[in-house]
């Protein structure tokens, strides 16, 4: 049998599929050699726009492991529009790993999220990270899930 290895590559700018030998994206014209000079963290930040959810989630997890401060504004922006609970949960977990005052503020923001599941994971993270912290009183307004 011949070698049947298949490598799927994506442009780091437009995320359309490209060939592994391309020096320039045929779709958007991105010079792919410039991306060789990006830091690991910068490549992970770019991967947050990847069309495949699992790739985005892995980038989120790795940015949390790196305690990336640069990821915080991107995470905050993603949380404004992200509908996928699993992606939101991964962002919340990474925010807890980062452990800065800004990441804690974002987690606190998730405690008022419209989704009951997101509120629950945010509260669990807060309790794990700060078990003695005073808890705000729940609001009386009903939320939809």
Buried (B, 14 or more C-beta within 10 A) or exposed (E): EEEEEEEEEBBBBBBEEBEEEEEEBEBEEBEBEEBEEEEEBEBBBBBBBBEEEEBBBBBBBBBBEBEBEEBBEBBBEBBEEBEEEEBBBBBBBBBBBBEEEBBBEBBBBBBBBEBEEBBBBBBEBBEEBEEEEEEEEEEEEEEEE
